[in-house]
């Protein structure tokens, strides 16, 4: 029961912290870079 309660918290925390900001930041930065190179 302890593992069942602790496991979702760890997964949710990693997913929110690791996939939230960095995932969007590099896409925006890359898109801006490509746009600048084309122009």
WOMO-V6850 format. One record per residue. N is the residue number from 1. RES is the residue in one letter. PHI is phi in degrees with one decimal (none if undefined). PSI is psi in whole degrees, -180 to 180 (NA if undefined). D_FIRST is the distance of its C-alpha to the first C-alpha in whole Angstrom. Layout:
# WOMO-V6850
{{N & RES & PHI & PSI & D_FIRST} {N & RES & PHI & PSI & D_FIRST}}
This chain:
# WOMO-V6850
{{1 & X & none & -33 & 0} {2 & X & -68.3 & -43 & 4} {3 & X & -66.4 & -38 & 5} {4 & X & -66.0 & -32 & 5} {5 & X & -83.5 & -29 & 6} {6 & X & -85.4 & -34 & 9} {7 & X & -60.4 & -49 & 10} {8 & X & -62.0 & -33 & 12} {9 & X & -64.5 & -44 & 13} {10 & X & -65.8 & -46 & 15} {11 & X & -64.1 & -44 & 16} {12 & X & -66.6 & -37 & 18} {13 & X & -68.5 & -44 & 19} {14 & X & -66.3 & -41 & 21} {15 & X & -65.8 & -41 & 22} {16 & X & -72.6 & -41 & 24} {17 & X & -78.3 & -40 & 25} {18 & X & -86.9 & -28 & 26} {19 & X & -106.2 & -3 & 27} {20 & X & -83.3 & -78 & 29} {21 & X & -73.1 & -51 & 32} {22 & X & -59.7 & -37 & 33} {23 & X & -62.4 & -39 & 33} {24 & X & -83.5 & -31 & 35} {25 & X & -67.3 & -47 & 37} {26 & X & -69.7 & -31 & 39} {27 & X & -67.2 & -43 & 39} {28 & X & -66.4 & -43 & 42} {29 & X & -65.1 & -42 & 43} {30 & X & -67.8 & -42 & 44} {31 & X & -63.8 & -39 & 45} {32 & X & -66.5 & -39 & 47} {33 & X & -66.0 & -45 & 49} {34 & X & -64.4 & -42 & 50} {35 & X & -62.1 & -40 & 51} {36 & X & -66.3 & -38 & 53} {37 & X & -69.1 & -37 & 54} {38 & X & -69.4 & -36 & 56} {39 & X & -77.5 & NA & 58}}
